[in-house]
Every structure is written in C-alpha cells, then in structure tokens.
C-alpha cells in the first residue's frame, strides 16, 4: 500500500473537478479523465494533454488513485459501485478519494466496499468554491486511516492549501457539514446587514469598509459584498447545491439530536429563492430575497 502515485483517474469535470484535475496535469501527473458529458472530457484532454475515457471503469484501470467529484450520493454510487463503475477497474492496493459533498453514510458504505477489494478509501469534501479550485486554494477535509491519508496528502496539495485528516471514514463529510452550517448563518447575517444599511440610507460600501476591519469580518463579507451590493448573483456556489448540502446537514442533525434552528430557517429562505427562479443563483442571493419580501 505504499507505492508511489504516478497515474490518477479523475471522475467528474464540473466547475470544481475540471480545474482540480488541471492542477494535477500541470504538476506532471498522468491523468485519465471521465465525465458523463463526453465533450467536457474531450475538451479537458485537449487542453491538458491527458486521456479521456468512455466509462469510470476504463478511466480507473491502471490508476494508482481515483478521484471523484460529482453531484450527490446517487451520482457517486453510479460512478464507483455501479455498472462500469470505477471500483470494477481498480487494482488491489490502489486508492479511491471522494471529493463530492455527500453523506457520512455513503462514506462508510464506500469505505466498506473498498476494504473488501483491498482498496484504500478517503472521503475528502472540499470548500472554497470554483475560485478556490481554479486558484489551487481549496480546504480539504478528510476521513480515512493514517496510511491512506499520508499517501494522498502531497497530491491533494496541488489544489488544496489546507489538507487535514479529521478522523476515520465519514469524518471529512461530517466536517463539511459543520462548514455549511456556519456558512448558512454567515450569508444570511451579511444579507440582513446590507439590507439594513440600504434601508437606512447608508453608503453600503463604506459600511463594509469600516466593519470588515473588526469582528464582523468574514470570507463571505470580503468576497461577496461587492456583488451583493451590485445585485449580481452569478459568482459562486449555487442555491440548488446549497440546499442539497443543508438537507444532508439537517438529516444528520436529526440523527445526532443536534439542534440547528438557524440552519433550518436559512434552508427555508433558500427554498424561497428557488421559488423566485434563483436555483442557479449563488448563495449570496439571500439579499435579493430580502429585497423582494414586502413589509408587513
């Protein structure tokens, strides 16, 4: 289980996976790609010089490491344990890493399926959005055993600025849930603050310039206030995907008997945004919802 990783399969070339796989290719790693839309895989291979393949199994064949970055639990199952899935092409001693934000149950399920085949597994959801993926500055939260993590940590560093082992399989996904819970409240707070400033007739940019130097500062404030003031919501993580993530968080919270009243409320606010036609707007569109709500 200690052989060097020289050939990687990357499955899923969306807004995150496409640049992540690109960082690996630029680092001189042999990358084999698969995407459900073949044209995207062909375009990636044309740009980066890797090879594209017709199935996850074909892409994974001969790879020391298979990386997955798709949409949800069912998508992960389809490309890993489904017909022509990656596991059917992986050799004993290879590794599977799932970057998808998915359930902790799925991580444990995949870990068991991999162990049966003598394959290592790490769940490794990421935070930082498309910008972080393009800049190679993602935060990666991992769940797995020490030996498997030690093998993949240097490679994940090509697109992650912080790569941390959080515990056994599933721990990465649980940590990503904490991340999304915190973000939900922060974005709503920022939206309410900017809405209040607007209603009060304040110069919102000057307000942010002042308060961002104090305790109110956050990544969301620094990176999203300008587009929120401009009422532009095409710059980040989509509402549809955030609701998927928050659904995972709320289901896990019910099992753990953890109380998430603010998260549940913000989830419903995002449902309102979807009704407004904003499923593909980025998560900072909570401000547009506030502007649309009529006062009592």
Rosetta blueprint (number, residue, H / E / L):
1 X L
2 X L
3 X L
4 X L
5 X L
6 X L
7 X E
8 X E
9 X E
10 X E
11 X E
12 X L
13 X L
14 X L
15 X L
16 X L
17 X H
18 X H
19 X H
20 X H
21 X H
22 X H
23 X H
24 X H
25 X H
26 X H
27 X L
28 X L
29 X L
30 X E
31 X E
32 X E
33 X E
34 X E
35 X L
36 X L
37 X L
38 X H
39 X H
40 X H
41 X H
42 X H
43 X H
44 X H
45 X H
46 X H
47 X H
48 X H
49 X L
50 X L
51 X E
52 X E
53 X L
54 X L
55 X L
56 X H
57 X H
58 X H
59 X H
60 X H
61 X L
62 X L
63 X L
64 X L
65 X E
66 X E
67 X E
68 X E
69 X L
70 X L
71 X L
72 X L
73 X H
74 X H
75 X H
76 X H
77 X H
78 X H
79 X H
80 X H
81 X L
82 X L
83 X L
84 X L
85 X L
86 X H
87 X H
88 X H
89 X H
90 X L
91 X L
92 X L
93 X L
94 X L
95 X E
96 X E
97 X E
98 X E
99 X L
100 X L
101 X L
102 X L
103 X L
104 X H
105 X H
106 X H
107 X H
108 X H
109 X H
110 X H
111 X H
112 X H
113 X H
114 X H
115 X H
116 X H
117 X L
118 X L
119 X L
120 X E
121 X E
122 X E
123 X E
124 X E
125 X E
126 X E
127 X E
128 X L
129 X H
130 X H
131 X H
132 X H
133 X H
134 X H
135 X H
136 X L
137 X L
138 X E
139 X E
140 X E
141 X E
142 X E
143 X E
144 X L
145 X L
146 X H
147 X H
148 X H
149 X H
150 X H
151 X H
152 X H
153 X H
154 X H
155 X H
156 X H
157 X L
158 X L
159 X L
160 X E
161 X E
162 X E
163 X E
164 X E
165 X E
166 X E
167 X E
168 X L
169 X L
170 X L
171 X H
172 X H
173 X H
174 X H
175 X H
176 X H
177 X H
178 X H
179 X H
180 X H
181 X H
182 X H
183 X H
184 X H
185 X H
186 X H
187 X H
188 X H
189 X H
190 X H
191 X H
192 X H
193 X H
194 X H
195 X H
196 X H
197 X H
198 X H
199 X H
200 X L
201 X L
202 X L
203 X L
204 X H
205 X H
206 X H
207 X H
208 X H
209 X H
210 X H
211 X H
212 X L
213 X L
214 X L
215 X L
216 X L
217 X L
218 X L
219 X H
220 X H
221 X H
222 X H
223 X H
224 X H
225 X H
226 X H
227 X H
228 X H
229 X H
230 X L
231 X L
232 X L
233 X L
234 X L
235 X L
236 X L
237 X L
238 X E
239 X H
240 X H
241 X H
242 X H
243 X H
244 X H
245 X H
246 X H
247 X H
248 X H
249 X H
250 X H
251 X H
252 X H
253 X H
254 X H
255 X H
256 X H
257 X L
258 X L
259 X L
260 X L
261 X H
262 X H
263 X H
264 X H
265 X H
266 X H
267 X H
268 X H
269 X H
270 X H
271 X H
272 X H
273 X H
274 X H
275 X H
276 X L
277 X L
278 X L
279 X L
280 X L
281 X L
282 X E
283 X H
284 X H
285 X H
286 X H
287 X H
288 X H
289 X H
290 X H
291 X H
292 X H
293 X L
294 X L
295 X L
296 X L
